[in-house]
Amino acid sequence: MKQGAQALSTTRYDRLFRLIQKRVADRLKHPIEIQLWGDHVYRLGKGDPTIKILVKDRQGMAALLRLDEVKICEAYMSGSLDVKGDMLGFASLRGLLSDHHPLHSLWSRIAPLFKGRVQTDRQAIAGHYDYSNEFYLSFMDPTRCYSHAVFKRDDEPLETAQRRKLNFAINACRLKPGDRVLDVGGGWGSFTEHAGRRGIQVTSLTISQQSEAFLAKLIEQQEIPCKVLNQDFWEHTSPDPYDAIVILGVMEHLPDYPAVLRHLQGLLKPGGRVYLDASAFREKYSKPTFVSRYIFPGDHAYFCLHAFLAEVAKSSLEVLEVYNDRHNYYLTCKAWAENLEAAQEDIVNCWGEMLYRRFRLYLWGSAQAFISRGMEAYRVVLEYPGINPEIGNA
């Protein structure tokens, strides 16, 4: 009786495997091994598998059979699925999966109309950034810069590449000791500390309580001429305009480009500059459901360069420089993902397995998106022109 039940079960697993194979075999780029509970092992693709998917229970099997990206991510986060081997290769499987959740996408875009822009922003930022500061520091480099670095070589240390980017921002804005700079989205003080040590007066904006506390302590300990405000970008005003505005990895949270540009102009001196960098996508509001639900809630939208530049052309700001940093962001996310994995034991002990798995998916998935040209990244430098006495204010 037991043998008959086992044979019946094996036949059922074989049917399930053939169903998966039929749906993905022709599009598979990496050989895969799928191991079910009870030591049932199946292989897809030719050659030795570089990716092993371990199906732990029926919930994991159900997610795999649906070939729905967010369901598979949820099964992995809950432990119903596990992954061994090449995480970049595993992330590339998303091209075989569906991700059609229109109601969730629609609500993300219209929520600010009901809740208000500032309230929506605060909830969205808290949803991503208000974990323990130590969690983020576990996978970032000593600069604590949570946006992409600028590498000279693929094997260069992340810290070296991040300091190059911070120096680039300072030089692009022509900053010198005594200048006043607005840092939109202060994070963990990477720009505030780097510029403040040079005597540059940085006003750092954040709407994360964890970030505010971290920045206040940093400024006090380093004795730098900076300050932090728990204030939304849209609420911030200044009686004295700034020499420059720096936006490191925050344009994704500021999708209303005409309003952003008007506000920037109102905060800048004539001749003042804006430096920004961002992850980007050609379709402004196209975002994986996994990212929207579990990483960046709200109407976070990848930076859309052509839409942004079209609005700059209607403003008084001028474009000075644009850099394509897709490969730089791939190297940055890869380094973060490797650091996360190296700190797995500490992260799981302090914050739990699910948070570790969530960010493992996010960081390797982001790295894969950049290396496969599915996503883009840019640095942009703008200038607010000065006054020409012959033609008036440019």
Secondary structure, 3 states (H helix, E strand, C coil): CHHHHHHHHHHHHHHHHHHHHHHHHHHCCCCEEEEECCCEEEEECCCCCCEEEEECCHHHHHHHHHCEHHHHHHHHHHCCEEEEECHHHHHHHHHHCECCCHHHHHHHHHHHHHHCHHHHHHHHHHHHHCCCHHHHHCCCCCCCCCCCCCCCCCCCCHHHHHHHHHHHHHHHCCCCCCCEEEEECCCCCHHHHHHHCCCCEEEEEECCHHHHHHHHHHHHHHCCCCEEEECCHHHCCCCCCEEEEEEECCHHHCCCHHHHHHHHHHHEEEEEEEEEEEEECCCCCCCCHHHHHHCCCCCCCCECHHHHHHHHCCCCCEEEEEEECHHHHHHHHHHHHHHHHHCHHHHHHHHCHHHHHHHHHHHHHHHHHHHCCCCEEEEEEEECCCEECCCEEC
